[in-house]
Amino acid sequence: MKICEYGCGKEAKFPPRKGMKKWCCSKYTAQCPEIRKLNKEKNKGKKLSESHKNRISTSHFGIKHSKETKRKLSKINKGKKLSDNTKRKIAYATKDKKNHFFGRKHSKNSIVKMSLSSKLTIEKINIKYKFFSQVEQMRYNPDKPGEKEIQVHCKNNECINSKEKMGWFTPTYIQIYERIRQLEKDYGNEGCYFYCSNNCKNSCPLYYLRSDPYKDTELSYTQEELETWKSKVKELDNNQCQYCGTTENIHVHHIIPVKINPMLSLDPENGICLCEDCHYQIGHKTGTECSTGNLAKIICNQRGLI
């Protein structure tokens, strides 16, 4: 029996050939136990260069192990804990997108870029959700210029953040998403109103309806008749707000609400021109019969909800 000439003491099975000057126990010299021991001592403390690491990784790309090799590897690695980097590689190889970024940390610059790219803006909402943009008034928080923090009105008319009191608050992303979903995607109704707090939500009569109380009520006029009435009122009031005198953003307001007296809904004497601010601050002022809260209670009582 011929002994391995590299000094491991095992039987030499492979004769000298290209790249091998002596008889060896293994097909490749690097697999001989003695050579492996020498190389280990020689490379102790040395770090591989990035190019070397890349060559090693690409040289094994696409190689499939036999069942016997897989069993050996599983025995060797049994009980070992995988590093975060190895878990990411496994996730990437198996196309597991959920865990592909496990343990990965982004730089502060990357986090800022990702947050800005995915952040909702009024411009994006106006393009993508046109119906929502018509229903809800939005603005950017003036106290935080440049941050594009969206603000809306609270639905509770008695709240300082309501449209009637010219107030604003910053909703959460979930609030905006759910409101858009109700209006645009799923139901197309008036659910998931904006509320700045739980107290406002629980005290608002509209919250328990889950929809607009005026939505299904029959109107005593057509849209064409309403437009004619608006034109007549604007003509009588010179298209000017009767409180502040401005001629911008003019609304036509029913002095006696339609819900209280439908017979006067098309009477020009029952109309008044108000600007947008005065319309909700004075026309629907809290405590009057025309306030949003009182009108909602009338409809709720008619439906037997209160």
C-alpha positions, 0 to 999 in steps of 0.5 A: 500500500502506497502512503500519501507523500504529503505526510498525512499517513493515509493511503495514496489513491491518486498519482502525480498529475498536472498541479500535483507533484506527489502521490496524494490521498485525495483527488485535490491536494487542498483536500489532504488533511496535512495540507489543510492543516498547513494552510490553516496555520499559514492563513491564521489571522489573515483576512480575505480581500473583497475581491477574493471573497467575490471570487469564492462566492461566484465560483460556487454559484449554481453548484448543486450538492448531492444528497450525501453531501447535504446530509453531511452538511446538515450534521455539521451545522446541526445546532449552529445558529445562523447569523443575520447575514446568512438568514438574509442570503437564505431568504434571498435564495428562496425568494422570501421577500418577507424576511429578506430584509431581516436584521438589515439596518438602513442609514439615516439618509436612506430612511429619510429618502424612503419616508419622503418617497412614500409620504402622502402629499396633498398633490398626490391625493388630488391626482389619485383620489379626486372624490376625496379631495372634493369632499375633504378640505386639506392644508399643510401645517403652517407651523411646520413649513417644508414638512408637508404635514397634512391637516383636516377639519374635525367632523364634530361641529362643537370642536375647536378643530371643526370646519364651523370654528375654522380649526384644523388638526393633523390626522394619522396616516391610518385615519387618512387611509380609512377615510379614502377607503370609505369614499373611494374604494370600498363603500363610497359612503360617508363613513370614517369621519375625521375626529381629532379625539375620542371625546369628539367622536363619541359626542358627535351624533354623526359618528353612530350613523356610520354614514351621511344622514342627509344622503338618502333623504329626498330633496324638494328640488332638482339640481337644475332648480337649485343652480337657478336659485343660487344664481338669483340669490347671488344677483340679489346680493351682488355676489358679495358676502353679506357679513365681511363684504368679500367677493371670493369663495362665495357660497349660497346659504339657506337662512331657514334650513331645507330640512326644517322647512322644505317649502322655502328651499327655492325662495330667493328671500330665504337665501343669503350670500356668504363667503366660505369662512362666514358660511361655516363660522356664522351660517352654521354657528353652534347653537343655532337651528342651522348648526350641523349638530342640530340638523343631524339630531333632527335627521337622527330623530326622524330615523328613530336613532336617538 
